[in-house]
Amino acid sequence: MRWVALFEDKTEGAADIRARFTDAHQAYLRANRGKIVLAGAMRADPDGKPVGGLWVFEADSRQEVEDIIRQDPFQREGLRAVTRIYAWGTAPGYEDVAIAPKD
């Protein structure tokens, strides 16, 4: 089943947390590439600073998604002010669109 996680970063101290833990966060995303099939930062403008993130999962349960998120360095270090998790379906006409990363 597909799931989506939307993250909103806290405003105070976010830049410091990002600076210190971006490498660990990116390594964590790569290590979980089989479950996290798309991930990236959200910005108000293409060149703007990150204000959150969006991940798309292929996971069996909400609990599995929560467990993966809980271990992310950005989550552990308090960057995320809000985390929302949703089950995500595919709209008619998009069933054949692959979202898995290409190796």
N, C-alpha and C positions, 0 to 999 in steps of 0.2 A: 504494500500500500504506500502511496505517496503522502508525505507530510511536508508542511512548510513551517519554518520558524522565522519570525520577524523579531529583530532585536533593535531596541532604541538605547543608545548610549547615554550615560549620565553626562552632565555638562561639566561639573567640577572634577578636575583631575583626569579627564579622559585622555588628553594628549600625552600625559606622563605614562599612563597605563599602556597606551598603544605603543609608545616609544620603547618601553621596556619589554613588552611581551608579544610584539608582532611576529618575530621569528618563531617563537614557540607556538603561537596560534596558527600560523601558516603550516608549520610542520604537523600540527594536530589535524588540520583539515586534510592534508595529504595522507596521513595515516588512516583516516576514516573515509577515504574516497569511495569505498564500496557502498557505504551507507549514505554519505553526503554526496549527492550526485551533481549539485550546483551550489556554489557559495560565492558571496561577494559582499563588499561594503556598499552601503547606501549613502548617497550624498544629495544635497539639495541641488547642486549643479555639477556637471561633469568634472570640473577642476576644484570643486569644493572639498572641505575636510569631511572625513567620514562622520556620520551621525548615527550609524547603526549598521545592521547587516541583514541579509536574507540567505537562508539555506533551504535547499530542497532535498528531502530524504527519500530513500526507498527503505522502509523499515516495517517490521511486523506489527509494532504496537507503539502507542504514545509513550509508554514506559521506556521503551528502547530509545526513542528520540530524546526523552528527558535525561536519560543516563548519559547519552553522548554529549549533550549540551552541558551537563553538569561538570564534565571533565575538561572542557575547553578552557585554556588559560585565560582568555578574556572574561569568561564567566566566573572562574574561580577568583580572579583578582579584582572583581567588582566593577568592571567596565559597564556591564549591562544594567541599565535602570529598569527596563521592561523587556520581558521575553514572552512572546505569544506563540503558541503552537496550534496549528490547524491541520486537520485532515484535508487533503487536496485531491479533488477529482479532475478528470480530463474532460474538457468540453467536446461536444460532438464535432467531428471533423478533425480533431487533433490526436486521435488514438494512435496514429502511426508515427508521431513525432517522437524521436528518441531524445531523452535528456541525459542519458548516461555519458560520462566523459569518454572521449575517444583517445585511445592509447597510440 
